[in-house]
Structure formats: structure tokens, C-alpha cells
Amino acid sequence: MSSPRHVLPGFRLSLGFTITYLSLLVLFPLSMLLWKATSGGWDHMISTLTQARVLASLKLSFGASFAAALVNAVFGLITAWALERYSFPGRRLLDAMVDLPFALPTAVAGIALVTLYAPNGWIGAWLAKHEIKAAYAPLGITIALAFVGFPFVVRTLQPVIADLSMDVEEAAACLGANRWQTLTRVVFPALLPSTLAGTTLAFGRAVGEYGSVVFISGNLPFKTEIAPLLITMRLEEYDYSGAATIGVVMLAASFLILLTSNLLTQWSKKRTGRV
């Protein structure tokens, strides 16, 4: 029996192109990052990572990213459900606006956010009356990170919600379940794997964000200084090994986040029967 004919070249040729392209764009640059981090010696790496300023920036980056991902998990689920389950005027426009953080330059997003949340901004002035500081504070960083990560949760959940049959909800209602019981025992368990996958992607996107945060953070050491900004400052100080060392930590975290997201995606496909 002859093997099926494919439009693309054979397996070996396609695999060769894949490995070559992936190596040139991803593997070689990342290996150079690791090499540059170790060029100053292990003592320099350890001393860099144990500095109070570096630890504070890493704590802020990961902490604010985690908080933003949790916020996106809640509101992303609600948004995806509304866009898939209801028809209303302006639905297509609202659906298109979800992708704005993908297309909008991050620096432009940062300027827009600081204009809104600064003490003299539309929202910032109202928050200031209630003694809440958004711009130039960790809250502003969390808002910026939520902005860039929001589409990941929505776009991950939408196809799953679209495939979720309403027959199950109707069956639960026929068996006497109220809306809360249907939500917590039928709907949410089916959406949980995809929600976790989208939240993980949003978390990974937020960890490495720079452009939208640098304007609204204020960049105060030990207070509002994020790790990507500290990497830039180390480069300006010609401490390439130190900058690469912090970059390796961010790289390792990003790899673990993406690996977790892929595992959650596979779990989601198994739960929903989509292989």
C-alpha cells in the first residue's frame, strides 16, 4: 500500500527545514544568552541573582504577573462566555477589540494607561479621591500586565465554549439543578483546563512585558522596578553578563510557563474529546 501523497515535501526535508529555521531563530540566540551569562563566572552569576535589587524586581515581575493573570482568568472567562453564548448589537466590534493588545504597540498602550491612571487622569483622579494610587505603583503595573494578557484567556476559552453543548446544561436543569449548581458542577469543570491554559499563557506574556509597564511604573528601585527594565539598565551599564544572568532566569521561567500551558492544553483536549 503506497503512502499518502502530501502537498509539502517529505518528512526528512520538512524536518530539516524546521530544525534549521528553529535553530537560527530560537536555539542559537538562546544558547548565546546562556553562554554570555556564564562568561563572567559562576560567582558573578550568584552574586547578581542574590542582590536585593534583583530579587525585588523579580518578585515584583512575577507577583504582579500572577495577580494580573488571576484577574484575567475571571474577566476573560466572563467575556468569552458573553461573546460565544449571546447575540447583541456590537458583538463583532467587541470581539475584534479583544485583539487590540496584540496589534497595539506596547509603548502606545503604556502612554494610554498612564494618561488614564495618572493622578490627574480620568480614572486616576477618581482613585486619588479614595486614596488609591494606580500610576507609579504596583497596582498600575498589574493593570498594564492585565491589559496585555487579557486576549490570551479569551481566545483560549472561546473555541471550548463554542464546542460546549447546551444539552448538558438543559439536562442538569431537568434534573433539578439550579443555575449555580449547573455552573459549578457542569459548566466550570468543563472549562477549567482551558481556563488554566489561557491563564498560564497570560501569566507568561506578562512576565516578559516591558513597553506598557515602563511608563506607568515610575521605575523606582525596590518599589516599581520590573526585571525587564533592570536588564536594560544592566546593559546600559555594560554589565552584559549580569543582564544575561537575569535574562536566563526569565527564560527558564518562560519555558516552564509554556510547558505548563502545553500540558494544560493537552489535558483540555482530552477532557473535551478534541484530540
ABEGO torsion letter per residue (X at the ends): XBBBBBABBBAAAAAAAAAAAAAAAAAAAAAAAAAAAAAAEAAAAAAAAABAAAAAAAAAAAAAAAAAAAAAAAAAAAAAAAAAABBBBGAAAAAAAAAAAAABBAAAAAAAAAAAABAABAAAAAAAAAGBBABGBAAAAAAAAAAAAAAAAAAAAAAAAAABBAAAAAAAAAAGBBAAAAAAAAAAAAAAAAAAAAAAAAAAAAAABAAAAAAAAGGBBGAABBAAAAAAAAAAAGBAAAAAAAAAAAAAAAAAAAAAAAAAAAAAAAAAGBX
